[in-house]
Amino acid sequence: MFKKISLILIILTAITTGSGCWDAQDIAERSVVVLGAVDLNQEGGIQFGKPVQYDATILMPNLYTDTAEKVRIARVSGVSLSGSRDQRAYINPQTILTSMIRVYLFGESMSISGLAPVLDSLLRNPLLSNSVYMATTEGQAGDMITVQPPDFPDLGIYIIDLLRKVNDKSFFPVITLHDFRVQSASPGKNPVLPILRVDAGEVKISGLGIFRKDKLIDRVGLDGARPLTLLRGVKCKGYIPFVITREGEEVDRGTVFVGNGRKVRVERQGDQYTFNITITLKGQLIEHENPVILTRNREFLSMIEAQVAADIESECQTLIETMQEEYRVDCIDISKYALAKWRSELEDTIDEGFIERANINVDVKVHIGNTGDLI
């Protein structure tokens, strides 16, 4: 009898302790954050005797199935970014999970002021992945979170897909939290960030923000993003249209789809540094209007390659001139090649006047390997 009772007790103990239900929590009692936004507070005010500085906005899919709203948006303010979390205790009874955040947006005024203070808070969060994408916005980032994109469950998933896939279809860089921190803290390096804006009720990529370390100093549109990306050596694939003219008359126009590569060689004569950048573009012809069969006329195909090379080289030279005369920061990531050879001499001064005085040459090589001709 005693053995039977002991066996029953053992079985009951195993069932109760092995069920894993003692600390179970319904998923609807948790708030899973997928998108975060940070802005400088525009209203001022005092909190716990200190001036309020930041607005933090988060987007959470609504896990309650019996409610009409697909997402919940919560905005709180605080004297510091992490300090603003204290306010969530007064408006959200649920446990907030941040490990699913994949994108952080930073408002325009926040980016101009400098992202270093809030990056410290994000990097200290052990649950936040360093592979989180970053972007800046036109205007306040928190206002953008209220947009509901068509055909997507929420804005978080839409922006994640937009940033994750853009460089497979266009010459455009994306950057993670880790990338930004390294590039903003390293001598001779400066990050760029995608710029998002709301246009006709939709969130779109509008260009690239140029940063001096952690502060936004200027921007380029989508036309300027292509040469900037190619000069930075960011691996992408994209479409490049071309128009060929001879003696003032158009002889062909079309589009190529190519991938890119970059090589940089740096030379020095005293205090004068010369960078020779070679950009390679390889891919295929997508379309052209002239009926000539290119596989039979290699010279005509060479004209297309030469035209694309000339167009990209001109774009790159224009961007370099703007960088040296207006931005005055290395936004094409070439100073590291000089540091690799002469770090002890340059490390302390490379961010002050170095890129403006350098000679920068660009050579673009284009190879179209598949014309798509049927013969």
PAZA-577363 format. One record per residue (C-alpha): residue number from 1; residue in three letters; y negated, x negated, z. Coordinates in pm, 1 decimal. Each point is the difference from the previous one (the first is absolute). Layout:
// PAZA-577363
NODE   k   r    north     east       up
NODE NUM ala        Y        X        Z
...
This chain:
// PAZA-577363
NODE   k   r    north     east       up
NODE   1 met      0.0      0.0      0.0
NODE   2 phe   -241.0   -277.2     94.4
NODE   3 lys     70.9   -175.9   -329.2
NODE   4 lys    -77.5    319.7   -194.2
NODE   5 ile   -327.5     51.1    183.7
NODE   6 ser    -94.3   -364.7    -56.1
NODE   7 leu     82.3     30.0   -370.4
NODE   8 ile   -211.9    316.1    -31.2
NODE   9 leu   -293.2   -170.3    173.0
NODE  10 ile     27.2   -300.8   -232.1
NODE  11 ile      5.0    223.2   -308.7
NODE  12 leu   -296.2    205.0    118.3
NODE  13 thr   -196.5   -315.9     80.3
NODE  14 ala     75.1   -144.5   -344.4
NODE  15 ile   -105.7    321.6   -172.5
NODE  16 thr   -326.4     35.6    187.4
NODE  17 thr   -106.9   -363.8    -12.7
NODE  18 gly    114.4    -57.7   -356.7
NODE  19 ser   -172.3    298.9   -149.6
NODE  20 gly   -334.5   -181.3    -16.6
NODE  21 cys   -190.7    320.7     71.9
NODE  22 trp   -154.7    -80.5    335.4
NODE  23 asp   -321.6   -130.0   -149.6
NODE  24 ala     10.9    197.8   -324.1
NODE  25 gln   -329.9    117.0   -140.1
NODE  26 asp    -47.6    256.9   -273.1
NODE  27 ile   -152.2   -155.4   -314.3
NODE  28 ala   -260.0    274.4     -4.8
NODE  29 glu   -124.9   -132.6    332.8
NODE  30 arg   -101.7   -324.8   -168.2
NODE  31 ser   -285.3    -78.3   -239.0
NODE  32 val     99.0   -239.5   -278.7
NODE  33 val   -307.4   -171.2   -144.0
NODE  34 val     19.2    -97.0   -369.9
NODE  35 leu   -364.7    -81.6    -74.5
NODE  36 gly   -282.4   -140.1    209.4
NODE  37 ala   -373.1    -38.2    -61.7
NODE  38 val   -269.5   -191.4    187.6
NODE  39 asp   -377.0     48.6    -26.1
NODE  40 leu   -307.6   -112.6    183.4
NODE  41 asn   -121.3    286.3    215.1
NODE  42 gln   -313.8    152.3   -153.6
NODE  43 glu   -104.1    224.9    288.7
NODE  44 gly    -22.0   -240.7    290.3
NODE  45 gly     55.5    126.4    349.7
NODE  46 ile    131.2   -137.3    326.3
NODE  47 gln    358.9     -1.4    121.3
NODE  48 phe     89.4   -114.2    349.3
NODE  49 gly   -343.9   -160.7     21.2
NODE  50 lys     36.7   -201.5   -321.6
NODE  51 pro   -131.7     60.3   -355.8
NODE  52 val    248.8    160.4   -238.5
NODE  53 gln     65.7   -219.8   -304.2
NODE  54 tyr    306.4    118.0   -195.7
NODE  55 asp    149.0    318.3   -142.5
NODE  56 ala    376.6     -3.7    -49.1
NODE  57 thr    162.6    269.8   -213.8
NODE  58 ile    373.6     49.6    -47.8
NODE  59 leu    204.3    224.5   -228.0
NODE  60 met    330.6    140.9    126.8
NODE  61 pro    246.9    221.7   -189.1
NODE  62 asn     43.2    323.6    188.7
NODE  63 leu    359.6      5.6    126.1
NODE  64 tyr    -22.3    357.1    125.2
NODE  65 thr    166.6    214.2   -267.2
NODE  66 asp   -161.9    326.5    105.2
NODE  67 thr   -359.0   -105.1    -68.9
NODE  68 ala   -193.3     29.7   -327.0
NODE  69 glu   -174.7   -336.9     12.4
NODE  70 lys    191.5   -289.0   -160.1
NODE  71 val   -186.5   -271.6    188.6
NODE  72 arg   -199.3    -51.1    313.7
NODE  73 ile   -309.8   -216.5      6.1
NODE  74 ala   -136.4   -140.7    324.7
NODE  75 arg   -322.8   -193.5     41.4
NODE  76 val   -106.7   -170.8    319.3
NODE  77 ser   -278.5   -242.5     87.4
NODE  78 gly    -13.1   -294.4    233.9
NODE  79 val   -182.0   -312.4    107.4
NODE  80 ser    282.9   -198.2   -163.9
NODE  81 leu    276.5     89.9   -245.2
NODE  82 ser    286.1    -19.9    248.7
NODE  83 gly   -219.5    157.9    265.8
NODE  84 ser    -35.3    310.6   -213.8
NODE  85 arg    369.1     73.5     59.1
NODE  86 asp    -92.1    103.3    350.6
NODE  87 gln   -170.7    307.1   -143.4
NODE  88 arg    317.7    120.7   -173.1
NODE  89 ala    151.2     83.9    338.3
NODE  90 tyr   -255.7    279.2     35.5
NODE  91 ile     59.2    165.0   -340.7
NODE  92 asn    366.4    -67.7    -89.7
NODE  93 pro    284.6     73.9    242.9
NODE  94 gln    258.6   -171.0   -221.3
NODE  95 thr    127.2   -357.0    -13.2
NODE  96 ile   -176.5   -180.4   -286.3
NODE  97 leu    218.5   -234.6   -207.2
NODE  98 thr   -183.5   -266.7   -202.1
NODE  99 ser    297.4   -189.7   -139.7
NODE 100 met     -1.8    212.1   -318.7
NODE 101 ile   -359.3    -82.9   -101.4
NODE 102 arg      0.0   -153.4   -348.2
NODE 103 val   -369.9      6.1    -92.3
NODE 104 tyr   -321.6    -69.1    190.9
NODE 105 leu   -334.4     99.4   -151.5
NODE 106 phe   -331.2   -156.3    103.4
NODE 107 gly   -331.7    169.1    -64.4
NODE 108 glu   -274.1   -166.0   -200.9
NODE 109 ser   -230.2    -65.1    295.5
NODE 110 met    295.5   -130.7    201.9
NODE 111 ser     92.7   -244.3   -278.5
NODE 112 ile   -358.1   -122.5    -35.9
NODE 113 ser    -27.0    -52.7    375.4
NODE 114 gly    327.5   -197.7      7.4
NODE 115 leu    363.3     87.9     59.3
NODE 116 ala     87.5   -284.4    238.1
NODE 117 pro    -53.7    202.2    322.5
NODE 118 val    234.8    280.7   -103.5
NODE 119 leu    255.0   -233.8   -157.8
NODE 120 asp     56.6   -153.1    341.4
NODE 121 ser     97.8    340.5    136.3
NODE 122 leu    233.8     74.9   -291.5
NODE 123 leu    171.0   -339.6      5.3
NODE 124 arg     68.9     26.3    373.0
NODE 125 asn    185.5    328.8    -47.6
NODE 126 pro    370.7    -98.3      1.3
NODE 127 leu     98.3    329.5   -164.4
NODE 128 leu   -235.8    -40.2   -297.2
NODE 129 ser    150.4   -185.2   -296.6
NODE 130 asn   -193.8   -291.8   -147.7
NODE 131 ser     92.3    136.9   -343.7
NODE 132 val   -232.8    299.6     43.1
NODE 133 tyr   -221.4     36.5   -308.0
NODE 134 met   -376.7    -24.4     40.4
NODE 135 ala   -282.4    155.4   -201.0
NODE 136 thr   -368.8     64.4     42.0
NODE 137 thr   -175.5    321.2    -98.6
NODE 138 glu   -326.3    116.9   -146.7
NODE 139 gly   -168.1    167.7    295.2
NODE 140 gln    183.3     88.6    321.2
NODE 141 ala    377.7    -48.9     -7.7
NODE 142 gly     59.3    280.6    248.5
NODE 143 asp   -156.2    253.5   -237.3
NODE 144 met    246.7    -97.0   -274.3
NODE 145 ile    302.2     86.2    216.3
NODE 146 thr    -81.0    370.4    -27.0
NODE 147 val     78.6     -1.2   -375.7
NODE 148 gln    327.9    172.4    -91.9
NODE 149 pro    140.2   -151.1   -323.1
NODE 150 pro    186.8    235.2   -233.8
NODE 151 asp    375.9    -48.6    -39.4
NODE 152 phe     25.3   -220.5    311.8
NODE 153 pro     91.9    103.8    355.7
NODE 154 asp   -301.7   -180.8    141.6
NODE 155 leu   -266.7   -259.2    -76.8
NODE 156 gly    191.7   -274.5    180.1
NODE 157 ile    297.1     13.7   -235.0
NODE 158 tyr   -233.3     26.2   -300.3
NODE 159 ile   -203.0   -311.7     89.6
NODE 160 ile    313.6   -195.9     91.1
NODE 161 asp    149.2     70.4   -344.0
NODE 162 leu   -332.6    -65.7   -171.8
NODE 163 leu    -41.0   -346.6    152.9
NODE 164 arg    366.9    -95.8     -9.1
NODE 165 lys     38.9     65.8   -372.6
NODE 166 val   -341.3    -80.1   -148.6
NODE 167 asn     77.1   -363.4    -87.1
NODE 168 asp    304.6    102.7   -203.1
NODE 169 lys   -228.6    182.7   -241.5
NODE 170 ser   -334.3   -176.6     24.5
NODE 171 phe   -158.3   -332.4     89.2
NODE 172 phe    -98.3     88.1    351.4
NODE 173 pro     84.3   -169.2    332.0
NODE 174 val    108.6    166.3    322.0
NODE 175 ile    -22.1   -162.3    338.7
NODE 176 thr    176.8     39.9    332.6
NODE 177 leu   -120.9    -41.9    354.9
NODE 178 his    169.3   -340.8     12.8
NODE 179 asp   -156.2   -110.8   -330.2
NODE 180 phe   -348.0     98.4    107.5
NODE 181 arg     27.5   -178.6    331.9
NODE 182 val    121.5   -323.8   -158.8
NODE 183 gln   -256.0      6.0   -280.6
NODE 184 ser   -294.1     88.2    224.3
NODE 185 ala     84.0   -269.7    255.0
NODE 186 ser     95.5   -289.6   -230.2
NODE 187 pro   -247.2   -260.3   -133.7
NODE 188 gly    -77.9     47.3   -367.9
NODE 189 lys    157.1    346.2    -21.8
NODE 190 asn   -153.5    346.2    -16.2
NODE 191 pro    175.3    336.7    -35.5
NODE 192 val    -66.3    292.4   -230.3
NODE 193 leu     80.2    363.2     78.3
NODE 194 pro     55.9    305.7   -220.3
NODE 195 ile   -284.5    250.1     16.3
NODE 196 leu     87.2    370.3     16.6
NODE 197 arg   -231.9    291.2    -64.5
NODE 198 val     16.1    377.1    -22.4
NODE 199 asp    -70.8    125.4   -352.5
NODE 200 ala     18.4    371.1    -82.8
NODE 201 gly    214.6     61.9    305.8
NODE 202 glu    244.6   -282.6    -76.7
NODE 203 val     35.0   -344.3    155.6
NODE 204 lys    -16.6   -276.1   -261.4
NODE 205 ile    -19.9   -377.9    -14.6
NODE 206 ser   -353.2    -88.1   -112.0
NODE 207 gly     -6.0   -379.4     16.8
NODE 208 leu     37.4   -305.7    220.5
NODE 209 gly   -201.1   -104.9    303.5
NODE 210 ile   -100.8   -367.7     14.6
NODE 211 phe     12.9   -141.7    353.1
NODE 212 arg   -148.3   -307.5    158.5
NODE 213 lys    269.2    -49.4    261.3
NODE 214 asp     12.5    338.7    180.5
NODE 215 lys   -327.3    147.7   -135.6
NODE 216 leu    -51.7    198.4   -319.4
NODE 217 ile   -277.2   -160.4   -207.5
NODE 218 asp     37.2    158.3   -344.6
NODE 219 arg    229.8    195.6   -227.6
NODE 220 val    123.9     10.3   -356.6
NODE 221 gly    107.3    302.0   -200.5
NODE 222 leu    332.4     39.5   -173.5
NODE 223 asp   -118.2   -208.0   -297.1
NODE 224 gly    -82.5   -288.9    231.0
NODE 225 ala    322.3     40.7    195.9
NODE 226 arg    212.0   -117.4   -294.1
NODE 227 pro   -150.9   -351.1    -45.3
NODE 228 leu    -24.8    -39.5    377.6
NODE 229 thr    370.4     76.3     36.9
NODE 230 leu     99.0   -233.9   -283.4
NODE 231 leu   -215.1   -282.4    137.6
NODE 232 arg    149.9     46.9    347.8
NODE 233 gly    347.9    -34.0   -151.7
NODE 234 val    129.2    328.2    143.0
NODE 235 lys    322.0     92.9   -179.4
NODE 236 cys    -45.7    330.4   -182.2
NODE 237 lys     78.1    182.1   -320.9
NODE 238 gly   -255.8    191.9   -195.9
NODE 239 tyr   -137.3    137.7   -324.9
NODE 240 ile   -269.5   -188.4   -192.3
NODE 241 pro   -169.3    169.2   -298.3
NODE 242 phe   -144.3   -206.2   -284.7
NODE 243 val   -223.4     44.2   -305.0
NODE 244 ile      2.7   -255.5   -283.5
NODE 245 thr   -298.2    -30.6   -231.2
NODE 246 arg    -52.5   -224.3   -298.4
NODE 247 glu   -339.3    -41.5   -168.4
NODE 248 gly   -134.7    294.9    193.0
NODE 249 glu    282.0    238.5    -92.6
NODE 250 glu    280.3    120.3    221.2
NODE 251 val    342.8   -102.9   -129.4
NODE 252 asp    222.5    106.5    288.1
NODE 253 arg      6.4    140.7    350.7
NODE 254 gly    278.7     62.9    246.0
NODE 255 thr    150.4    -85.1    337.5
NODE 256 val    232.7   -259.7    149.6
NODE 257 phe    198.5     28.7    322.0
NODE 258 val     33.4   -337.4    170.9
NODE 259 gly     81.8   -179.0    322.6
NODE 260 asn   -208.3   -290.7    124.9
NODE 261 gly     30.0   -348.5    145.3
NODE 262 arg   -248.0   -261.8    118.2
NODE 263 lys    -10.8   -376.9     28.8
NODE 264 val   -286.8   -194.8    156.2
NODE 265 arg    -76.0   -369.8    -33.0
NODE 266 val   -284.6   -159.7    194.0
NODE 267 glu   -168.3   -333.6    -71.5
NODE 268 arg   -265.0   -190.6    188.2
NODE 269 gln   -271.4   -246.2    -93.1
NODE 270 gly   -192.7    -91.0    312.5
NODE 271 asp   -135.0    325.8    142.1
NODE 272 gln     56.3    194.1   -322.3
NODE 273 tyr    311.6    216.4    -17.2
NODE 274 thr    136.6    147.6   -321.2
NODE 275 phe    255.4    281.5     -3.6
NODE 276 asn    199.2     70.3   -315.0
NODE 277 ile    162.6    343.5     18.1
NODE 278 thr    267.5     98.2   -251.0
NODE 279 ile     85.7    369.2    -17.3
NODE 280 thr    313.6     98.1   -189.9
NODE 281 leu     63.0    351.1   -125.5
NODE 282 lys    342.7     91.2   -136.4
NODE 283 gly    123.9    337.8   -114.4
NODE 284 gln     23.3    238.9   -288.9
NODE 285 leu   -211.2    189.8   -246.6
NODE 286 ile    -28.0    365.8     95.5
NODE 287 glu   -201.9    119.2   -298.2
NODE 288 his   -222.8   -108.8   -286.5
NODE 289 glu   -163.7    197.0   -278.4
NODE 290 asn     24.8   -239.4   -293.9
NODE 291 pro    318.9     76.8   -200.6
NODE 292 val     84.4   -367.1    -59.0
NODE 293 ile    357.6    -94.2    102.9
NODE 294 leu    -53.9   -268.9    260.5
NODE 295 thr    349.0   -148.1    -18.2
NODE 296 arg    -73.8    -86.2   -361.9
NODE 297 asn   -353.5   -119.0     66.1
NODE 298 arg     -6.9   -229.8    298.8
NODE 299 glu   -360.3    -89.4    -75.4
NODE 300 phe   -109.8    356.9     71.4
NODE 301 leu    191.2     -2.8    328.0
NODE 302 ser   -175.5   -325.9     86.9
NODE 303 met   -331.4    177.1    -59.6
NODE 304 ile     93.9    259.4    261.7
NODE 305 glu    101.7   -267.8    249.2
NODE 306 ala   -321.2   -192.9    -64.0
NODE 307 gln   -215.6    310.9     39.7
NODE 308 val    158.5     96.3    332.2
NODE 309 ala    -34.9   -360.1    122.6
NODE 310 ala   -367.2    -11.8   -101.6
NODE 311 asp    -76.3    334.1    167.0
NODE 312 ile    163.0    -97.3    329.9
NODE 313 glu   -157.9   -345.8     -3.4
NODE 314 ser   -343.8    156.2    -47.5
NODE 315 glu     60.4    241.8    287.7
NODE 316 cys    111.4   -285.6    224.5
NODE 317 gln   -299.4   -218.1    -84.1
NODE 318 thr   -236.2    287.4     78.9
NODE 319 leu    172.2     56.3    334.2
NODE 320 ile    -17.7   -370.7     84.8
NODE 321 glu   -373.7     -9.7    -72.6
NODE 322 thr    -56.4    303.0    222.0
NODE 323 met    212.5   -154.1    274.4
NODE 324 gln   -194.2   -327.6     -2.1
NODE 325 glu   -347.3    150.0    -36.4
NODE 326 glu     23.9    323.2    202.7
NODE 327 tyr    307.5     17.8    225.4
NODE 328 arg     -2.6   -369.5     88.1
NODE 329 val    346.9     21.1    147.3
NODE 330 asp    335.8    -99.8   -143.8
NODE 331 cys    140.7    340.7    -89.1
NODE 332 ile    246.7   -141.9   -256.8
NODE 333 asp    201.1   -206.9    249.9
NODE 334 ile    -26.1   -347.9   -154.5
NODE 335 ser   -160.5   -202.2    282.2
NODE 336 lys    345.6    -42.7    153.8
NODE 337 tyr     91.9   -239.4   -281.0
NODE 338 ala   -284.9   -231.9     97.1
NODE 339 leu     93.7     31.0    366.4
NODE 340 ala    356.4   -100.0    -84.4
NODE 341 lys   -128.7   -337.7   -121.3
NODE 342 trp   -310.8    -65.5    208.6
NODE 343 arg     33.4    221.0    310.0
NODE 344 ser   -133.5   -253.7    248.7
NODE 345 glu   -324.2    -28.5   -197.4
NODE 346 leu    -47.4    363.7    -98.6
NODE 347 glu    141.7    223.6    272.2
NODE 348 asp   -319.1     26.3    205.4
NODE 349 thr   -235.5     56.0   -296.1
NODE 350 ile    202.1    172.2   -272.8
NODE 351 asp   -137.9    345.4     84.5
NODE 352 glu   -361.4   -116.7    -30.2
NODE 353 gly   -117.7    -73.8   -354.0
NODE 354 phe    325.2   -142.2   -135.4
NODE 355 ile     96.2    267.6   -253.1
NODE 356 glu   -358.1     32.5   -131.5
NODE 357 arg     -9.0   -365.8   -106.4
NODE 358 ala    348.4    -22.5   -150.1
NODE 359 asn     70.8    -11.6   -373.0
NODE 360 ile    248.8    275.7    -84.8
NODE 361 asn    164.9     17.9   -343.0
NODE 362 val    232.5    275.3   -117.6
NODE 363 asp    258.1    -12.6   -278.2
NODE 364 val    195.1    317.0    -87.1
NODE 365 lys    328.5    -14.4   -187.3
NODE 366 val    158.1    318.8   -138.1
NODE 367 his    351.7     40.7   -136.4
NODE 368 ile    118.0    329.9   -145.7
NODE 369 gly    376.9    -21.1    -19.3
NODE 370 asn     83.8    350.5   -122.8
NODE 371 thr   -198.5    174.9   -272.2
NODE 372 gly    221.2    309.1    -19.9
NODE 373 asp      3.9     -5.3   -382.0
NODE 374 leu    280.9    187.3   -175.2
NODE 375 ile     99.3   -185.5   -318.4
